[in-house]
Amino acid sequence: EVTAEDSVSTVADKLQDAGLIKYKWFFKLYAGISHADKKIGIGTYTLNTEMDYRALILGMHNSSGNLTAETVTVTIPEGYTVEQIIQLLAENDVSDAAALEESAKNHVFDKFDFVDNENLGSISRLEGYLFPDTYEFYVKENADSALSRLLANFQDRIVDDPDLAPLIANSSYSLKEIVIMASLIEKETDGTD
């Protein structure tokens, strides 16, 4: 995982700790020559030991920004609607509100089975799936990338959670129905129940 606090040097540490490189100094030398700080971006990446230095750097490429790009931290409160989240991201200069709305309506988020990618045209198809949390975004990030990060967090925290996944699978309700019920309960209670 590459965060906003990382530099090429700390990325080299992480690669060595993960057993992906043997010599940090050589990776840093190659990274300097190849301008890796302009190519490596914030995000979580799957890499393997078959990759050479060039492939590792390309494998950590993020089209939205790089290690030298300006970032912003945004906390999305629980209970925010898609519309409120879009507004919050736009106010924090993550992306343009129109681009975020267009992405929410029409982008095919094919990595996430829980998103309705058949019936495009409404931002409500993402309702309940943009996970409330604190995120690090690039300033002027690609709207699809920004929303994908929130969906990926929902996937990790709910869909792939080892404790929740079997409960969801064995429920007589669909994931969408569970999310709707959770939203209704959240709106109707004062948060102490």
C-alpha positions as CSV (number, residue, x, y, z in Angstrom):
1,E,0.0,0.0,0.0
2,V,1.3,3.4,-1.0
3,T,0.1,6.3,1.1
4,A,0.5,10.1,0.8
5,E,3.2,10.0,3.4
6,D,5.4,7.7,1.3
7,S,8.4,8.6,-0.7
8,V,10.4,6.5,-3.1
9,S,12.6,5.6,-0.2
10,T,9.7,4.3,2.0
11,V,8.2,2.5,-1.0
12,A,11.6,0.8,-1.4
13,D,11.4,-0.2,2.3
14,K,7.9,-1.7,1.8
15,L,9.0,-3.6,-1.3
16,Q,11.9,-5.1,0.5
17,D,9.8,-6.0,3.6
18,A,7.4,-7.7,1.2
19,G,10.3,-9.7,-0.3
20,L,9.8,-8.1,-3.7
21,I,13.2,-6.5,-4.0
22,K,16.6,-7.5,-2.5
23,Y,18.6,-4.3,-2.7
24,K,16.8,-1.1,-1.7
25,W,19.7,1.1,-2.8
26,F,19.6,-0.3,-6.3
27,F,15.8,0.2,-6.5
28,K,16.2,3.8,-5.3
29,L,18.9,4.4,-7.9
30,Y,16.7,2.9,-10.7
31,A,13.7,4.9,-9.4
32,G,15.6,8.1,-9.5
33,I,16.8,7.5,-13.1
34,S,13.3,6.5,-14.2
35,H,11.5,9.3,-12.4
36,A,9.4,6.8,-10.4
37,D,8.1,9.6,-8.1
38,K,6.1,10.9,-11.1
39,K,4.8,7.3,-11.8
40,I,4.0,5.7,-8.5
41,G,0.6,6.7,-7.1
42,I,-1.3,6.3,-3.8
43,G,-3.2,3.1,-3.7
44,T,-3.1,-0.6,-2.9
45,Y,-1.4,-2.8,-5.4
46,T,-0.9,-6.5,-6.1
47,L,2.7,-7.2,-7.1
48,N,4.8,-10.4,-7.4
49,T,8.4,-11.5,-7.3
50,E,8.5,-12.1,-11.0
51,M,8.4,-8.3,-11.6
52,D,11.6,-6.5,-12.3
53,Y,12.1,-2.9,-11.1
54,R,10.4,-1.4,-14.1
55,A,7.4,-3.7,-13.8
56,L,7.1,-2.9,-10.1
57,I,7.0,0.8,-10.8
58,L,4.5,0.4,-13.6
59,G,2.5,-1.9,-11.3
60,M,2.2,1.0,-8.8
61,H,1.1,3.5,-11.4
62,N,-2.1,5.4,-10.7
63,S,-3.5,7.6,-13.5
64,S,-5.0,10.0,-10.9
65,G,-1.7,11.3,-9.5
66,N,1.7,10.5,-8.2
67,L,3.9,10.8,-5.0
68,T,4.6,14.5,-5.8
69,A,0.9,15.3,-6.4
70,E,-1.1,17.3,-3.8
71,T,-3.5,15.3,-1.7
72,V,-6.5,16.0,0.5
73,T,-7.9,14.0,3.4
74,V,-11.7,13.7,3.5
75,T,-13.9,12.1,6.1
76,I,-17.3,10.9,4.9
77,P,-19.7,10.7,7.8
78,E,-22.1,7.8,8.3
79,G,-25.6,8.4,6.8
80,Y,-24.4,10.7,4.0
81,T,-26.3,10.1,0.7
82,V,-24.5,9.7,-2.6
83,E,-25.5,13.3,-3.4
84,Q,-24.0,14.6,-0.1
85,I,-20.8,12.6,-0.7
86,I,-20.4,14.0,-4.2
87,Q,-20.9,17.5,-2.8
88,L,-18.3,16.9,0.0
89,L,-15.8,15.5,-2.5
90,A,-16.3,18.5,-4.8
91,E,-16.0,21.0,-1.9
92,N,-12.7,19.4,-1.0
93,D,-11.4,19.7,-4.6
94,V,-11.2,16.0,-5.1
95,S,-13.0,16.2,-8.4
96,D,-15.6,18.3,-10.1
97,A,-19.2,17.7,-8.9
98,A,-20.5,17.2,-12.5
99,A,-17.8,14.6,-13.2
100,L,-18.5,12.8,-10.0
101,E,-22.3,12.8,-10.7
102,E,-21.7,11.5,-14.3
103,S,-19.5,8.7,-12.9
104,A,-22.0,7.8,-10.3
105,K,-24.7,7.6,-12.9
106,N,-23.0,6.0,-15.8
107,H,-19.6,4.5,-15.1
108,V,-19.5,0.7,-15.2
109,F,-17.8,-0.3,-11.9
110,D,-17.3,-3.9,-13.2
111,K,-14.9,-4.9,-10.3
112,F,-17.9,-4.7,-7.9
113,D,-20.6,-7.3,-8.3
114,F,-22.9,-5.4,-5.9
115,V,-23.1,-2.3,-8.1
116,D,-26.0,-2.3,-10.6
117,N,-24.1,-1.8,-13.9
118,E,-27.1,-2.7,-16.0
119,N,-29.5,0.1,-15.2
120,L,-27.3,3.2,-15.6
121,G,-28.5,6.8,-15.4
122,S,-29.1,7.3,-11.7
123,I,-26.7,8.1,-8.9
124,S,-29.0,6.1,-6.5
125,R,-27.5,2.9,-7.9
126,L,-24.5,3.6,-5.6
127,E,-26.7,4.5,-2.5
128,G,-25.4,2.7,0.6
129,Y,-22.2,1.4,-1.1
130,L,-20.0,4.4,-0.7
131,F,-18.4,3.4,2.6
132,P,-18.2,6.1,5.3
133,D,-14.5,6.5,6.4
134,T,-11.5,8.8,6.1
135,Y,-9.8,8.8,2.7
136,E,-6.7,10.3,1.1
137,F,-7.5,11.6,-2.3
138,Y,-5.5,13.4,-5.0
139,V,-6.6,16.9,-5.6
140,K,-8.4,16.9,-9.0
141,E,-8.5,13.1,-9.0
142,N,-10.3,11.2,-11.7
143,A,-14.0,10.8,-10.6
144,D,-14.2,7.1,-11.5
145,S,-11.0,6.5,-9.4
146,A,-12.3,8.4,-6.4
147,L,-15.7,6.6,-6.3
148,S,-13.9,3.3,-6.9
149,R,-11.9,3.8,-3.8
150,L,-15.1,4.2,-1.7
151,L,-16.7,1.1,-3.3
152,A,-13.5,-0.9,-2.8
153,N,-13.6,0.0,0.9
154,F,-17.3,-1.3,1.0
155,Q,-16.1,-4.5,-0.7
156,D,-13.3,-5.0,1.9
157,R,-15.3,-4.0,5.0
158,I,-18.6,-5.7,4.2
159,V,-18.7,-8.1,1.2
160,D,-15.3,-9.7,1.8
161,D,-15.3,-9.5,5.6
162,P,-14.8,-13.1,7.0
163,D,-17.3,-12.5,9.8
164,L,-20.0,-10.7,7.7
165,A,-19.8,-12.6,4.4
166,P,-21.3,-15.9,5.6
167,L,-24.1,-14.0,7.4
168,I,-24.9,-12.1,4.2
169,A,-24.7,-15.3,2.1
170,N,-27.0,-17.3,4.5
171,S,-29.5,-14.4,4.9
172,S,-32.9,-14.6,3.2
173,Y,-32.3,-11.0,2.1
174,S,-30.1,-9.8,-0.7
175,L,-27.1,-7.5,0.0
176,K,-29.2,-4.6,-1.5
177,E,-32.1,-5.3,0.9
178,I,-29.7,-5.5,3.8
179,V,-28.2,-2.1,2.9
180,I,-31.6,-0.6,2.6
181,M,-32.7,-1.9,5.9
182,A,-29.5,-0.7,7.6
183,S,-30.1,2.8,6.1
184,L,-33.7,2.9,7.3
185,I,-32.7,1.8,10.8
186,E,-29.9,4.3,10.9
187,K,-32.3,7.1,9.9
188,E,-35.0,6.1,12.4
189,T,-32.8,5.7,15.5
190,D,-30.8,8.3,17.5
191,G,-27.6,6.3,17.2
192,T,-27.6,4.9,20.8
193,D,-29.7,1.8,19.9
